[in-house]
Amino acid sequence: MWTRSFALYFGARTISLLGDAMMPVASALAIGKVYGIAGVGFVLALWTASAVLVMLFGGVVADRIGPRRLMIGADVVRVVTQAVVAVAFLDGAPPFALLLAMAFLSGMAAGVFEPCVNGMVPLVAEDPQRANATLKIAEAVTQLVGPALAGILVVAAGPVFVYTVDAATFLVSAVCLLLVRVAVPTPEPSDVLSDLRRGWEEFKARSWMWSVILVWVFWGVLVVGPYVPLSSQVIGADYGWVMAALGLGTVLGGLVAIRLKPRRPLAAGAVALIGYVAVPLSVALGLPLPLLMAGHLLGGCAMAFWSVMWSTTVQTQVAPDVLNRVNAYQVAGSVAGMAVGQALAGPVTALVEPRVFMLGSALVTVGVVTALLVIGPVRRLGRRPQASGSGPVTVPAT
């Protein structure tokens, strides 16, 4: 698996994930000090909204010019936006309009970058599942290191330095991607609307895919989206330790996914996902720190295993010439649900106690797992057969 191309892609993805993990904490500490919680909320919300806005078009462009080129362009844009913010903080209080503008551009870059992530894996690795599991482990490590690093740098060196480091991570990612050698697609001449329509038709033709995304919208609104703001309020000072346990669980889940290759990956992933119930449930019950960490360890492992099964299924069941467009539709649906959940987290606390809501999230998780296993196309979908000694081959959609 560790070919030159995969090693470079792994390096690019890891350093890019580190930059992504640093951004929310850097924004919360640096921008919050100047413009308060409301200012941080507006900046992050605009970033998420702009990402969702361009994802579908990002998938179209990636299928035309190749995901690698688009990812390099997105990284270059983020180098510029983070560098501009770093320079703006030299005066102590950058204009809020500038912060919003840079968040909008940075979010757009992330939006076109994200659909390419899945599309690149089959191009650089012959075993997508092992590659996805390895990348999931790297993601877990960056989620542990990134926030802590951002917090330390903001306190020790100030926002100018932390935004400069953040810009540097995207620069390194772009250089690594520049050195990757993959085949560039030669698409048939078409217009953007036709490409979007083709991507939608491919997405709609796979009942297992749109069913999962439909379920995932509810998951994002009622579980994952509100989790961070609500759980951090409930857990308080021990929140960092709990997140560390969640990250460690993600590493373990990735290691399991490297070795275990079930015949029905989505069904196996759904069964494993029941372990995520421990995350909101442990918060809702107000358990002691050791049990909180144990619950998040189990939840991280469950979520990582499901994520690897899902990513691998998408990469191996969708034809390469439309993979990025289809990825854009499924990612946009998932992120949209999370964005709504994040936006509702504040108003919800005025109506329901955070712990009561988290108990509801645990029940919703049970419902999500049940729905995934009840849906026939999801439950019955098997691994895609491959010729012995060959890379991924195209098969008809199921």
ZAMARGU-4260 file (C-alpha; in steps of 0.2 Angstrom, whole numbers, plus 5000, padded with zeros to 4 digits):
<rodrens>
0) 5000/5000/5000 | 5014/5012/5004 | 5018/5017/4986 | 5026/5034/4983 | 5009/5041/4977
5) 5000/5035/4993 | 5014/5041/5005 | 5013/5058/4997 | 4994/5058/4998 | 4995/5052/5016
10) 5006/5066/5020 | 4996/5079/5011 | 4980/5073/5019 | 4987/5072/5037 | 4995/5090/5037
15) 4979/5097/5029 | 4968/5088/5043 | 4980/5096/5056 | 4976/5113/5048 | 4958/5109/5048
20) 4958/5104/5067 | 4968/5119/5072 | 4956/5132/5064 | 4940/5131/5075 | 4951/5132/5091
25) 4961/5147/5084 | 4945/5155/5078 | 4937/5153/5095 | 4952/5160/5105 | 4958/5173/5094
30) 4942/5180/5086 | 4932/5177/5102 | 4944/5188/5112 | 4940/5202/5100 | 4922/5200/5095
35) 4915/5187/5108 | 4905/5171/5106 | 4893/5179/5093 | 4908/5184/5082 | 4915/5166/5082
40) 4898/5159/5079 | 4896/5170/5063 | 4913/5166/5056 | 4911/5147/5058 | 4893/5147/5052
45) 4899/5157/5036 | 4913/5145/5034 | 4902/5130/5034 | 4888/5138/5023 | 4900/5143/5010
50) 4908/5125/5010 | 4891/5117/5007 | 4887/5130/4994 | 4901/5125/4982 | 4902/5106/4985
55) 4892/5101/4971 | 4901/5112/4958 | 4918/5105/4966 | 4913/5088/4962 | 4909/5093/4944
60) 4926/5101/4942 | 4935/5087/4950 | 4928/5075/4937 | 4933/5086/4923 | 4951/5091/4928
65) 4955/5077/4941 | 4954/5079/4960 | 4972/5082/4963 | 4973/5098/4954 | 4957/5105/4962
70) 4964/5100/4979 | 4980/5109/4976 | 4970/5125/4971 | 4960/5124/4987 | 4975/5122/4997
75) 4983/5138/4989 | 4967/5148/4992 | 4968/5143/5011 | 4986/5147/5012 | 4981/5165/5006
80) 4966/5167/5018 | 4975/5161/5033 | 4990/5172/5029 | 4979/5187/5027 | 4971/5184/5044
85) 4988/5182/5052 | 4993/5199/5045 | 4977/5207/5050 | 4980/5202/5068 | 4996/5212/5068
90) 4986/5227/5072 | 4977/5217/5086 | 4959/5219/5081 | 4956/5214/5062 | 4940/5221/5054
95) 4926/5209/5057 | 4921/5211/5038 | 4938/5205/5033 | 4937/5190/5045 | 4920/5185/5037
100) 4927/5187/5019 | 4942/5176/5023 | 4930/5163/5031 | 4919/5163/5016 | 4934/5160/5004
105) 4942/5147/5015 | 4925/5138/5017 | 4923/5138/4998 | 4940/5131/4996 | 4936/5117/5009
110) 4920/5114/5000 | 4928/5110/4984 | 4942/5100/4993 | 4931/5088/5002 | 4923/5079/4987
115) 4940/5075/4981 | 4946/5066/4996 | 4937/5050/4992 | 4940/5052/4974 | 4959/5052/4976
120) 4960/5036/4987 | 4956/5024/4973 | 4969/5033/4962 | 4984/5031/4974 | 4979/5014/4983
125) 4975/4997/4976 | 4967/4992/4993 | 4954/5007/4997 | 4949/4999/5014 | 4966/4998/5021
130) 4970/5016/5014 | 4954/5023/5022 | 4957/5015/5038 | 4975/5022/5038 | 4969/5039/5034
135) 4956/5038/5048 | 4969/5034/5060 | 4979/5050/5054 | 4963/5060/5056 | 4961/5054/5074
140) 4978/5059/5078 | 4976/5076/5070 | 4960/5079/5080 | 4970/5076/5096 | 4985/5086/5092
145) 4977/5100/5081 | 4966/5108/5095 | 4979/5107/5108 | 4993/5114/5097 | 4981/5128/5092
150) 4977/5132/5110 | 4995/5132/5115 | 5001/5143/5101 | 4987/5156/5103 | 4992/5158/5122
155) 5011/5157/5120 | 5014/5166/5104 | 4997/5174/5099 | 4985/5173/5084 | 4998/5180/5071
160) 5009/5165/5074 | 4995/5152/5075 | 4987/5158/5059 | 5004/5158/5051 | 5007/5140/5056
165) 4989/5135/5050 | 4993/5143/5033 | 5010/5133/5032 | 5000/5117/5034 | 4990/5120/5018
170) 5006/5125/5009 | 5014/5108/5014 | 4999/5099/5008 | 4999/5108/4991 | 5017/5103/4989
175) 5014/5085/4993 | 4999/5084/4981 | 5010/5093/4968 | 5022/5078/4968 | 5008/5065/4967
180) 5007/5057/4950 | 4990/5051/4945 | 4980/5049/4929 | 4970/5064/4923 | 4953/5061/4917
185) 4947/5064/4899 | 4929/5068/4901 | 4917/5070/4886 | 4912/5088/4882 | 4897/5094/4892
190) 4891/5109/4902 | 4890/5111/4921 | 4871/5108/4922 | 4873/5092/4913 | 4887/5086/4924
195) 4877/5091/4939 | 4862/5081/4932 | 4873/5066/4929 | 4880/5066/4946 | 4862/5067/4953
200) 4856/5053/4943 | 4871/5042/4948 | 4867/5047/4966 | 4849/5044/4965 | 4851/5027/4956
205) 4860/5020/4971 | 4846/5017/4984 | 4859/5011/4997 | 4867/5028/4996 | 4853/5041/4996
210) 4845/5030/5010 | 4860/5032/5021 | 4862/5051/5018 | 4843/5053/5022 | 4846/5044/5038
215) 4862/5054/5041 | 4853/5071/5040 | 4843/5067/5055 | 4859/5060/5063 | 4868/5077/5060
220) 4853/5088/5066 | 4850/5078/5082 | 4866/5070/5087 | 4882/5075/5079 | 4879/5094/5075
225) 4873/5099/5093 | 4886/5087/5102 | 4901/5098/5103 | 4892/5114/5110 | 4881/5105/5122
230) 4893/5091/5128 | 4907/5104/5131 | 4895/5114/5142 | 4890/5099/5152 | 4907/5091/5154
235) 4916/5107/5158 | 4934/5107/5163 | 4937/5088/5159 | 4931/5090/5141 | 4949/5089/5134
240) 4952/5072/5142 | 4935/5066/5135 | 4940/5071/5118 | 4957/5063/5119 | 4947/5047/5123
245) 4936/5049/5108 | 4952/5051/5097 | 4960/5036/5104 | 4944/5026/5101 | 4945/5032/5083
250) 4963/5026/5081 | 4957/5009/5088 | 4943/5008/5076 | 4954/5012/5061 | 4966/4998/5066
255) 4951/4986/5067 | 4945/4992/5050 | 4963/4988/5042 | 4961/4970/5047 | 4943/4966/5047
260) 4934/4965/5029 | 4916/4959/5032 | 4906/4952/5017 | 4893/4966/5020 | 4902/4981/5025
265) 4888/4993/5027 | 4878/4981/5038 | 4894/4977/5048 | 4897/4996/5050 | 4879/4999/5056
270) 4880/4985/5069 | 4897/4993/5075 | 4889/5010/5076 | 4878/5005/5090 | 4893/5008/5101
275) 4891/5027/5098 | 4876/5027/5109 | 4889/5027/5123 | 4894/5045/5118 | 4878/5055/5121
280) 4872/5043/5134 | 4887/5045/5145 | 4886/5064/5144 | 4867/5063/5148 | 4869/5052/5163
285) 4883/5063/5170 | 4895/5049/5173 | 4912/5051/5182 | 4926/5055/5171 | 4933/5037/5169
290) 4916/5031/5163 | 4914/5046/5152 | 4931/5042/5144 | 4927/5024/5142 | 4910/5028/5133
295) 4919/5040/5121 | 4933/5027/5118 | 4919/5015/5113 | 4910/5028/5102 | 4926/5034/5093
300) 4930/5016/5089 | 4912/5013/5082 | 4911/5029/5072 | 4928/5026/5064 | 4924/5008/5059
305) 4908/5014/5051 | 4917/5028/5042 | 4929/5017/5034 | 4916/5005/5028 | 4906/5019/5021
310) 4920/5027/5012 | 4926/5011/5005 | 4909/5006/4999 | 4907/5023/4990 | 4924/5022/4982
315) 4922/5004/4976 | 4903/5005/4970 | 4904/5021/4960 | 4912/5022/4943 | 4928/5033/4943
320) 4922/5045/4930 | 4908/5051/4941 | 4915/5047/4958 | 4919/5065/4963 | 4901/5072/4958
325) 4893/5058/4968 | 4904/5061/4983 | 4899/5079/4982 | 4881/5075/4984 | 4883/5063/4998
330) 4895/5074/5008 | 4884/5090/5005 | 4869/5080/5012 | 4879/5075/5028 | 4887/5092/5031
335) 4870/5101/5029 | 4863/5091/5043 | 4877/5094/5054 | 4876/5113/5050 | 4858/5114/5055
340) 4862/5104/5071 | 4876/5117/5076 | 4864/5132/5072 | 4850/5124/5083 | 4862/5120/5098
345) 4860/5137/5106 | 4841/5140/5104 | 4838/5122/5110 | 4846/5126/5127 | 4833/5138/5130
350) 4819/5125/5129 | 4828/5109/5135 | 4842/5105/5147 | 4857/5100/5138 | 4858/5083/5147
355) 4840/5079/5142 | 4844/5083/5124 | 4859/5072/5125 | 4848/5058/5131 | 4837/5061/5116
360) 4852/5060/5105 | 4856/5043/5112 | 4839/5037/5107 | 4841/5044/5090 | 4857/5035/5088
365) 4848/5018/5092 | 4835/5024/5079 | 4848/5028/5066 | 4856/5010/5068 | 4839/5002/5067
370) 4835/5011/5051 | 4851/5007/5043 | 4848/4988/5046 | 4830/4989/5041 | 4834/4997/5024
375) 4836/4982/5013 | 4849/4989/5000 | 4860/4995/5014 | 4859/4978/5024 | 4861/4967/5009
380) 4875/4977/4999 | 4891/4966/4998 | 4909/4969/4995 | 4912/4973/4976 | 4922/4958/4969
385) 4939/4962/4961 | 4950/4952/4949 | 4964/4944/4957 | 4980/4955/4958 | 4971/4969/4950
390) 4966/4987/4956 | 4948/4993/4957 | 4937/4988/4942 | 4920/4996/4937 | 4904/4987/4941
395) 4886/4992/4937 | 4877/5002/4951 | 4867/4992/4963
</rodrens>
